[in-house]
Every structure is written in C-alpha cells, then in structure tokens.
Amino acid sequence: MRIGVIGGGAAGMTAAIFAAKYGGDVTILEHTGRIGKKILSTGNGKCNFTNHKLSKDDYNGNHPSFTESVLVKFGRQAAVDFFESCGMLTVSKRDGYYYPYTGQAATVLNILRYQLERLGVTIVTDAYITDVRKNKKGTFLVRTKETEFSFDKMILACGGNAAPSTGSDGSGYALARAFGHNIEKPLPVLTYLKSRDVSLKELAGVRVSAKLSLYVDGKLSQQEEGELQLNKENISGIPVFQLSHTAIKALDKHRKVEVRTDFLPDIDEKPLFEKIEHLKEMYAMLPVSEILSGMLHKKVCGAVLHRSKIRFEKAMGQLSKREIEQIVSCVKEFRFEISGFPGFEAAQATMGGVDTKEIDKNMMSKLVDGLYFAGEIVDIDGRCGGYNLQWAWSSGYVAGCHSINGEVTCYESISAK
C-alpha cells in the first residue's frame, strides 16, 4: 500500500510513522528544505509536547467535540509512552506540561526522524506541489516541480498559516479545495492582542499575575489567569493567548472586544477596600503612590491612579471614600479595549481550516475515499500548553493507522510487532 503524506511537520511525521509501522510504503513530501522545523520553536525551544489535562474542552473549532473520538485513541499517556518507548526521557512540570527531559525541542524532532529512518519512510524535501488529483483507477497523482508521484492513499498534513518562516504558508488549503473540501477562514491564534489604550505606554514592560475577563459586545465570554505581559501597543502572555481564539474571532466579525484585568485576583473588593482604609489611617501623611506600591507593581499603581484621577503625591489621609472605591474598581477591573490582532508571523497556531463536518472519526474525507487529514490543516486549534502538538500526534496516529488497517485501535508501543 503506497501512502503519500503531504507535509513533514509533527502530524505528518506521526502519520508516516504509524502507516509505515503497519506495513505501508510511505513517502513524505515536504515543500521546505527540512522536516519538522516548526517543532524546534515550540515551548520556547523546549517543546511542551502534551499536557496532563486533556479533553475536548481544551480545543476550539466550529465542532470541537470532533476531537473526542480521536483523543481517546491516542491521548496524553499514549504520547508519553510513545516517545519514551522510542528512547526519549520525559518530565512533567507542576503545571501539567510535559517536556523532553533534555529540555530541548530538538530531542523530540530527532526521535521522530530516527523512527522514520528505522521504518524506511522516504522523505522528499523541497517538493513544491503544483497539482493533485485522483484518477479513475482510484490512484492519487501528485505532481511537483521535479517529478510525479502516485499513491493508493494520501494524508494531507500541511499545517496552517502560523509561523510562516517555518514553512507554514497555507498551501495545504488549496490542495483540500482541489478535492472539494470547504475551508473555514484561517486566522492567527495563540498570540497577543492589540490595544490603543494610552495607559499601555506607562505599563510597558510590566509582567504581573492577573485574572483576565474577556467581554464581547459587553457580555462575559471567557476568563483566564496567569502572568500578564504589558507592552506599548498590546497585551500578551499565556492568559492572553488562551483568550485569543474567542477574541480574534469576534474582532474578525467587527464586534466590540474588551479585556478587564484584575491585578489582585486573590483579594475580593470588600477586603481590598478595608485594607486601603486601614492604610489610610496608618500612613495618613504619606503619598498614596508610595503606599499602594506595597500591593501593586509601581507602574500598575501609577496607571490606576491616573485612571482614578488621583494625584500621586496626595496624602493617604486625604483620600475620600469615593476615591478609595475608584482605586478598588480600577485594580479589580482595569479595562483594555482591544483594537486588533497581529498577522500569522506572530501566532503559534492557526484557527480555521478544513471543515470537520467533512471528515469522519478516522480522519478520512467524507468526500474522497482514501484521502485523510491530520494536524493544523483541520479546523481544530487547542489551548496553549501542548494541546496543539497533542492534536498533531493524535490525528496523525489515527490517519496513519486507518490508511493501512481500515480501523483504528488504541495505541500500542511502537516496538510491538
């Protein structure tokens, strides 16, 4: 059985490994000069390859429940077992993130490369595809600038648009369309959010723990907590990345998007008010800016006072009840109106892609027999924290296995005969 895998990223390599393991004659066609380049940049070069917490609720898309039947066949433990059975030690951090023990993304890529070589997978790089079609005999014909290939089954694992410098240029969408598939609009995700708020100029460079509440057209949509990074023209950090799918989708539809920031999420409004009143009595003669800086980052303290229209040098003892209420309100709900989002070059992943209504639970096309999809090309994107790589492993495993066996069982060790 000749299997063609278009795309040599995480999903494509996984699909090729399992198709080859079960007897397929597998060829990877990669349009860049090397396979797996994007893996090297994941997890800040450390490759957070899965997460202890894993469910369909960690994924987005028009039909996120689509992931459930795929993840159950190759979930978090399967990913850990697979890499460890191939010789890679792994470690789980307190936040549930899994990494290679070496702390190097190159370790993950090398393990995949070793398996491809061990299983005899043919790898063709710089293979820019100019045409794909399926003939009357049921054979897939793939033409590149250099030659033509024929396959009995074909797996599209071309990735999305995110991080184009690694080769993700969205070219796979045209191939999917050539077979009649619909593409949900691709947009960047897991990225920062732009804001024109003037307070960001004084907040630039701040990193603080905060709770973020995303409001779309004035209604609470999502909440996240973690380290917030504030820059001159944007807000960033993992909690912002987690909000980015909902925020960017709303912005693309020209809806009003706002992020309300709680700079002291561990203290409720009433106790905070009482705390400031107590400090008012204790430090009646000292400037409010100096006293509040004992609770807040100095730049955050300044932004709160500016927004509350309270002078920095004003004595604590001169604060009115109304002014304390304003301070509390700003600390607990500092608002940033979101004005836009960056391009794909600043995104870690892509939302949108091949419509999952047109793909069955085995990752095979419902429109074209023998055509499969895996990874980011599909309209599924996960949260920050290893979920997108897990989707690549899971969907690649299911597509690769089914292309040979016609069925998919739960994962067994790669070394099993």
ABEGO torsion letter per residue (X at the ends): XBBBBBEABAAAAAAAAAAAAAGBBBBBBBABABBGAAAAABGGGAGBABBABBBAAABBEABAAAAAAAAAABBAAAAAAAAAAAGBBBBBBAAGBBBBAAGBAAAAAAAAAAAAAAAGBBBBBGBBBABBBBBAAGBBBBBBAABBBBBABBBBBAEBABGAAAGBAGAAAAAAAAAGBBBBBBBBBGBBBBBABAAAAAABGBBBBBBBBBBBGGBBABBBBEBBBBBAABBBEAAAAAAAAAAAAAAAAGBBBBBBBBABAABBAAAAAAAAAAAAAABAABBAAAAAAAABBAAAAAAAAAAAGBBAABBAAABBAAAAAAAAAAAABBBBBBAEBBBAAABABBBEEBBAAABBAAGBBAABBGBBBBEAABBBBBBBGGAAAAAAAAAAAAAAAAAAAGBBBBBBBAABX
